[in-house]
Amino acid sequence: MTTYLSCDEIRDRFARAMSAMYQAEVPQYAALLELVERVNRETLDKDPALAQRLEEGGELARLGVERHGAIRVGTADELAMLRRLFAVMGMYPVGYYDLSEAGVPVHSTAFRPVEAAALARNPFRIFTSLLRLELIEDAGLRERAAAILAGRDIFTPAARELIALYEHQGGLAEAQAERFVTEAIETFRWHRDATVDPDTYHALHGEHRLIADVVCFRGPHINHLTPRTLDIDAVQQRMPAAGMTPKEVIEGPPRRDCPILLRQTSFKALDEAMRFAGERQGSHRARFGEIEQRGVALTAKGRALYDQLLAESRVRTVGLDNATHQQVLAEVFAGFPDDETQLRRQGLAFFEYRPTGAGQSAAVDTLDMEALIERGLVTAQPMTYEDFLPVSAAGIFQSNLGAGKSGAYEGNANRSAFEQALGAAVIDELALYAERESSSCRATLQALTQ
């Protein structure tokens, strides 16, 4: 009987292969990993309680391997094939992100694991954006871009064969999985040879730098691979000494005792040598080094409060340096509770519940979760936010690719068109967190009352 590798194992192998490839392509990425690892180690040494919390929540083991990448594709066919490719690795489209509201002509989803055990094994994610050619006003330029995209295939023939084989068999054997990783990684590799002449490149670049990045190359090269840090402020401060130029401000919420959602920064995109069709030399700027710090996932109520406060802060933070930006953010977000008990009791964040040793041996006379927590019979672990923030993603894009024409693409969300291109509905991330919380409640109460 043939033994198939688990999707989790294939994903772990692919993520490690991707990291090795990106280190070879972008040497500064290796320096970034060293910096993040050093900051994480120092943070854990200074805060044993944090180290214990991460260990108990299963977060410590995944910290060193955790990465998210980003990729941009040009057609519905490319997006739909990526959905099938990522399914081999147990990664599914979670969330819909409209970046047109920030002047970036794409909409996106995040392919990632969805089960708690799969996330613990390796939470590798790929933030995947689809170019929206319909937002290009110049009809001639739009048609030229569509024709260029129609003439390429970003997948190797062997990758297509192995995806179909996985779907037919329900899995891949050892040798097949190894070959799949080797072939699939080619889609994400940098190719310095453009497929277009200089005039076409500059015409597309003039519309938006991201459009040129998507359309003018053989494939959708991975444009960043993000490690997770426990102290993004320390990484931001130390990047210049490590030879990296950080973006102006850290995106997302301010520094807090109880981190929420996602904070992100990056080093600026690199100028990389390229060659146009016809052998003329040029340069292209698209790939950069991103860093993230993850906090607790917020409920719909929590997200509404976050969005409200973020909107208030944006009016006051335009053009500020990072230190002043963070100070203003902290002032605005003073109205957001900053301890786990209040986040839980006010229904602002998601938690995972587990019985303690004492709880499993105690006579339980109540099903009130807060009462059980107060008596030390149940623990509530903050649920890590596994997804992304549209405003922060757009801020990273703009910092590295420019904002494009003011107002050119704004307010054009079209989830149904994205899902049609994808060939599936995207998963509601809030529903995933809510179900995980509810399941942990049910399992905990069942264990206490048996």
HELIX and SHEET records of a PDB file:
HELIX    1   1 CYS A    7  GLU A   25  1                                  19    
HELIX    2   2 PRO A   27  LYS A   46  1                                  20    
HELIX    3   3 PRO A   48  GLU A   56  1                                   9    
HELIX    4   4 LEU A   60  LEU A   63  1                                   4    
HELIX    5   5 ALA A   76  VAL A   88  1                                  13    
HELIX    6   6 SER A  100  ALA A  102  5                                   3    
HELIX    7   7 ALA A  116  ARG A  121  1                                   6    
HELIX    8   8 LEU A  133  LEU A  135  5                                   3    
HELIX    9   9 ALA A  139  ALA A  150  1                                  12    
HELIX   10  10 PRO A  157  GLN A  169  1                                  13    
HELIX   11  11 GLU A  174  ALA A  184  1                                  11    
HELIX   12  12 ILE A  185  PHE A  188  5                                   4    
HELIX   13  13 PRO A  198  GLU A  207  1                                  10    
HELIX   14  14 ARG A  209  VAL A  215  1                                   7    
HELIX   15  15 ILE A  232  ARG A  238  1                                   7    
HELIX   16  16 PRO A  240  ALA A  242  5                                   3    
HELIX   17  17 ALA A  300  THR A  317  1                                  18    
HELIX   18  18 ASN A  322  VAL A  332  1                                  11    
HELIX   19  19 PHE A  333  GLY A  335  5                                   3    
HELIX   20  20 GLU A  340  ARG A  345  1                                   6    
HELIX   21  21 GLY A  357  SER A  361  1                                   5    
HELIX   22  22 MET A  369  GLU A  374  1                                   6    
HELIX   23  23 PRO A  390  LEU A  401  1                                  12    
HELIX   24  24 ARG A  415  LEU A  422  1                                   8    
HELIX   25  25 GLU A  429  THR A  449  1                                  21    
SHEET    1   A 5 TYR A  92  ASP A  98  0                                        
SHEET    2   A 5 VAL A 106  ARG A 112 -1                                        
SHEET    3   A 5 ARG A 125  LEU A 131 -1                                        
SHEET    4   A 5 ARG A  67  VAL A  73  1                                        
SHEET    5   A 5 HIS A 224  PRO A 227 -1                                        
SHEET    1   B 2 LEU A 262  PHE A 267  0                                        
SHEET    2   B 2 GLY A 289  ARG A 294 -1                                        
SHEET    1   C 2 ASP A 271  ARG A 275  0                                        
SHEET    2   C 2 GLN A 281  ARG A 285 -1                                        
SHEET    1   D 2 PHE A 351  PRO A 355  0                                        
SHEET    2   D 2 VAL A 378  PRO A 382 -1                                        
END                                                                             
